[in-house]
Amino acid sequence: ISVEHGVKVSSVNLVDRTLLISSTAKSGNPSEHDPATDEECRYDLLIGANGVRSCVRQAMSSQLPRKSFESEVQTKPGR
């Protein structure tokens, strides 16, 4: 199992089982994307636990047939 820290998933291809990831920008700001650091990675098992607006969730909604997966959103009280 490989766990990556300091990278951002830019896109997910569920059919080809690939991810496009990029390292955190040199400025340290994760919202800045440096295309020079993009790397395509293959995966066997993908666990997307990075929030409601994640690339994984977006890929599942746009690339998989409806009703082929379940999704649950839980919020903390006060949000």
N, C-alpha and C positions, 0 to 999 in steps of 0.2 A: 504494500500500500504506500502510495506517495502522497504526502500532504504538502501543499505549496503555500508559503506565506509571502506577502509582499508582491503579489501578482493580482491582476484584475482580469476577469473573464470578459472579453470583448464580444464574442459570439459563440453560439453553440449550434452544431449540426447533429441532430439526433439520428438522422439516417446514416450518415457516414461515421458516427460516433467520434467526432472530433471537436476540440475546443480551440478557440483562438485566444491566447492569453498574452498579456503584456506586463512587464515589470513596472513597479511604481516609478513614476517620473523622478528624475534626479533631484527635482526640487523637494521631493517628499510628499507632494500633493497628489493623492490617489485619483483626483478628478482630472488631472492633466494626463492626456494620452500621448505617448511617444511611439508612433508607428514603427520606428526602427527597432523597438524591443519586441514586436509581435512574434509569437511562436505558435505553430500549430501542434497540438498534442492529441493523441488518441487515448481513448478511455474504454474500460470494460464496464465499470460501474461509476455512475455520476450521482453524487449527493449534492443537491442544491439547497443550502441552508443559509442563504444570504439575503433573505427578505422578500417582501412583496414585489418589488420592482427588479428582481433579478433576471439576468439573461437566461438562466435555466427555465424559470417560470414562463418567460416570454416565448422561448423556443417550444416548450410543451404546448402552449396555447395556440401557436401559429403553425407548428409542424406535425402535430398529432391529431387524429380524428377526435371529435368531441366524444365524450363518455369513455375514452380509452385510458383515462387516469383520474385519480381523485386529488383534489387540492383543498387544503384547509388553511384558513387564515385566522390566527388568534391575536387579539390585541390586549395589551395590559390596561387595567382600569385607569381612567383618566386620560386616555389617548384618543 
